[in-house]
Amino acid sequence: MGNAETHGSDALEDEEILMILNHHLIDNSTPERLIRRLFIYNAIILGLRGGEHYSLKANWFKKRLDGGYDVTIYRSKTNQRGLDDNKGAADTLVIPNSPEIICDYELYFSRRPMGADPEFYLQEFPEEQGKKYLLLLSIIIILFVFY
């Protein structure tokens, strides 16, 4: 009956990873697809799981001289050092200098707006949607002021 026995999940095979990365919804042609691709990289290369993606910050990624990235992880299941960047030592994980991988990270960092939230994963905010949001916000403010 399998009482008290746990069965771990199988790791992805190399062919399965390549199939995922070659899928058209995980290319880097749009901001949303680029985020998906980096999510897969972060899961596979950095070994991030679930909530660890949520706590990932963009400033934890530091470019190395060889072209790769060092990623300082302050919070993870195996490294529980506190709730902020300043508590205790942290683990430094390495993203190798693979041209295709580094190109995707560089593209993402080059498209991040100045002064954006520190979280690594940002939601796309199309310009047209932004105009509608500002118009709606203006109408709400006008109604609030006059009523």
C-alpha angles and dihedrals in degrees: 000000000000097000112180092355118125125203117205121220120259118252119243115264120234091252091053092051091049090048090053094046092047093052114113093234091059099051122108098247095111132027091249093052091046090054090051091051093050090047089058092046091049091049094048103034100033095031093230119170133195110307093019088075089054093056095045114120127203093226090061088075112087122182114234126215091250090059099256127106134249111211118201110208114197099175128039139128092267097035108052102168100147141284102292141044095259101061117098130318121317138213117257113211124191129229104198123232096258107154096222094047095043091047090059093048091047091049090051095047091047090055096047109109118243110259093020121154112283094242113111096226113062126183118239112252108194116213094238091052089049091054091051091048092051091047091051091046090051092051092049092050092048091050091047093050096047098042 
